C-alpha cells in the first residue's frame, strides 16, 4: 500500500470535522463550580453562537479553549491537539492558528492600531522585516473595515465601533483558521452591530473561518449563526439551529427566544427574508436584453 493510500486516523478525521472538541470540562473557582462535565463540538466552517445567562461561564469556556484558563478536569482539543495538557511551548503551533477578539478590543493603549496588529506577528514571526510588518498591518486594518489611515491612530482616538474593528484586525493578523469573538457587538448601535455581523459573515465565507461567537445579541444569533450552543445548569444543555433549540422545551431557551426581544428579533428576521425574496423575485422578472 502506498503512503498516499494509508487511511487517515480516526482522531485526525474527527479534528478535521470538529476543530474544537471539549469533553467533560470542569471549572471551579474556590467553592463555586461554573462548569461541571461540560462537552461541546464545534463544526468546521460554522459560526457557532454561544449564549447563556449571567454567570454561566461563557467567557470562561472560551478562555479554557484558548488555554488562558486551566480547567479543574476534562479535556479540550483544538485541531486534534490537547490544550489542557500541553505545555506553552508545545501548544505554540496551534495557537498561531486562531485569533481572538476580547470584549472591548483589549488593545494596548500606548501602541497605534497598526502596532497592535503587529504584536502577534512579531511574537510568532520575529524574522519578518519591519517594512513588511507595516504592510501586513495596514492590510489587516483595511480587511476589518477600517480606513487605511486608522493604522496610525491610537485607541483613545477611536470610537467604540472602530476599537472593535481594530481588535478584529489584530485577531486576523496571523491568517487564523479559528476566530473567537467575545461579545463583539456589545455597546454598538443597531446599525453598527448589523454592519459588524455582516463583516463577520463575509470574513467567514471569504477566509473559510470557523467562528466561536459569544453574544447576547438576538439579532446576531438569527442573522449569522449557523448553530447556537446554550449554557445552563453548568453544562451545554442544547446545540442546534434556533428552531431546533425551541423544540427542546428547556425553560431558559423558551424564555430567551420567545420573550419580547426574542419575538422582535424573529419578526425582524422574517421581514428581512421577505425583503430578500421580493428583491430576488423582481430581479428574475426583469427582461434580459439580447443582441439584435
N, C-alpha and C positions, 0 to 999 in steps of 0.2 A: 504494500500500500504506500503510495506517495505521500510526502509530508502534507501536500495541499489537500489530500483526501482524508486526513485524520479528522475524526469527529470533534466538534467543539465541546469542551467540558460543560456540564450542566450548569455549574456555577457561573461560567462566563456567559452562557446564553441568558441566564437569569439576570445578570448585571446589565446586559445589553438591553433587555426588555424593561427592566426596572433599575435605573441608575442609582436610586436611593431605596434602601431596604432597612427598616427599623423593626427590631424584634425584641419583645419583652422588656421594653425600656422602663426603667425606674429612676425617678429623680426625686431626691429628698433634700430638704433644707432644714436641718435640725429635726424637730418633731413633725414638720409639715411634709407630707407626701404630695407632690404635684402630679407625677405620672406613676402609674402602677400597672406594669405589664402592658405597656402601650406598643402597638405594632402598626406599621404603615408601609405601603409600597407606592412609590411614585413612578408613573409610567414614562417611558422615553418620549420626548417631544410634546408633552402636555403642559398646560397651565393648570396647576393644582392650587385651588384656593383653600386656605386653612382658616377655619372660623371656630369660635368658642367664646364663652362668657369670660368676664374678667377673672383672672386667677387660674385659668385652665392651663396655662403654661405654653402658649403658642410660641412666644419668643424663646422660651427655654428649650422647646423642641428644636427650633431652628439652630440654636446655639449648640445643642447636643450633636446635631447632624454635621455641623462645620467644625466641631472639635473645640469649641470655646467653653463648653460645659461637659465635664466628665460625669457621666451618669453613675448612680449607685449600683445599677445592674442593667443587664441587657446588652444588645449589640447594635451598632449602626454600621452599615456598609455603604460606601459610595463608589460606584464603578467597580464593584467587586472587592474593594479593599476595606478592611475593618478600620474604622476611625477611632473607636473606643479603645482598642488595644494597641494602636500604633504609637510609636514614639514620634515626636515632632519631625525629626529628620526623615523618618520612614514615610510619613504622610505628605511630604512636600510635593511629590509628584502629582498627587491627586488634588492638592489644594490649589494648584495653578489652573485647574480645570473648572473652577467655579468662581463666580463673582457675587458680592453681597452689597445690597443697598440697605443700610441700617435706618432706623427711624430718625428723621431729621437730617439725614445725609451723612452725619458723623464726619464732616470734613475737618481737616487741620486748618485752624483759623489763621495761622501765620504763613500759610502757603497759598499761592494762587490756585485757581481751578486747574490750570494746566499742570502745575507742580503736584497737586493732589493726585491727578490721574497718573503721573509718572511714578508715584510711590510704589505700587505693586510691580511695575515694570523694572524698577531699579532693584527691588528685592529678589525677583526671580531671574532677571536677565541683566546682571550688572555689567556685562560686556557691551551692551548697546551704546552707541555713540550719542552724546548729548543732542546733536542736531536731529538725529533720528527719533530720539525720545520726544522732542518737542513736536515733530511732525505727527507722530502717533497720537500724542495727547490732543493735538488740535483736531485730528480726525475723529477721535472718540467723543470729544466735546460736541462736534457737529452731528455725530451719529445720535447723540442723546437729545437732539432737537434744540440745542443752544446755538447762538451765533458764534462765529469763529473768534471774535474779539473777547468773548466771555472767558477764554483760556487765560487771559491776563488779569482778570478781576479776582479780588479776594472774596471769601464767603460773605463777609459783612456787607459787601456791595451788591449782593444778590437778593432777589425776592425769595419767598418760601418755595415757590414752584421751581425757580431756577436752581435753588440749592438741591432740590430733589433730583433734577436732571444732571447736575454736576456730580452728585453721588452716584447716579446711574452711569455716567461716563467713566468714573473710576471703577465701578463694578464690571464694566465691559473692557477694561484695559488689556486683559490677558486673553481676549477672544474666548471667553468661557463657554462650556457646554451646558453648565448649570447656572441658573440665575436665581438668587434668593432675594426676595423683596419683602421688607417688613413694614407694613402699613404705608405703602408708597403714596397713597392719595390723601392721607390724613392731613387735615389743615388746608387743603386746597379747595378753591371754589368749584362749583359744579362743572364749569367749562374747563378749568384747568385739570380737574380729575378725569373728565372724559377724554381729554387730549392725551393724558398720561396713559390711560387704558389703551387708547388706540396705538400709541407708540409701543407699548408692551407687546400687543398682539403683532404689530408689524415686525418688531425685532425677533419675536419668537419664530415667525414664519420665514423671515429673511435669513436669519442666522442659524436656524434649526435648534433653538434653545429648548431646554426643559426648565420650566419656571415653577418655583415653590413660593407661593404668594400668600402672606399673612394679611388679612384685611377684615375690616368691619363694614366695608362699603358694599351694600347690596347691589348697587348698580354695577360695580366691578364684577361681582360674582355672576350676575346674569349676562353681562356683556362679553366677557373674555375668558372666563374659566371653563375648562373642559370638564373638570370634576371638582367636587368640593369635599374636603375632609372635615368632619365635625369633632371637636374635642369637648368631651363632657365626662363626668364621673371618672376623671383621671386617666381616660383612655380615648382612643379614636373610636367613637361609637358607630360611625357610619361614613362611608365614602361612596360617592357616585355623582351623577348629574342631579340637578336640583329636583326635577320630577321624581327621580328615584329616591332621593332623601325624604321627600314628602310622603312617600309610600311607607316609610318605616314606622310612622306614628310616634316617634320619640317626642316627648313633651317639649324639650328645648327647641328642637328643629321646627315643630309646629308653631311655637310662639315666635321664633325668629323670622321664619319665612312667610308666615301668614299674619303677622302683626301689621299695623298701619304702614310702616315703612316698607315692609316686605311686599304688601299689596301694591304700594305705589311703584316699587321697582318692577313688579310683574307687569303692571299697566304700561309703564314706560317702555319696557322691552317689547310688549305686544304692539305698541304704536310704531316703534322702530321697525319691527318686522313687516308690518303692513305698509309702511312707507317704502321700505326697500322692495317689497313685492310689487307695489304700484309703479315704482320707478323702473323696475326691470320690465314690467309689462308694457309700459309706454315705449321703452327703448326697442322692444321686439316688434311693436306695432308700427314703428316708423318705416316708411317706404325706403328702400335702398336704391340709390341712383346707379344705373349701369351705363356703360359706354354705348354711345349710339352706333 
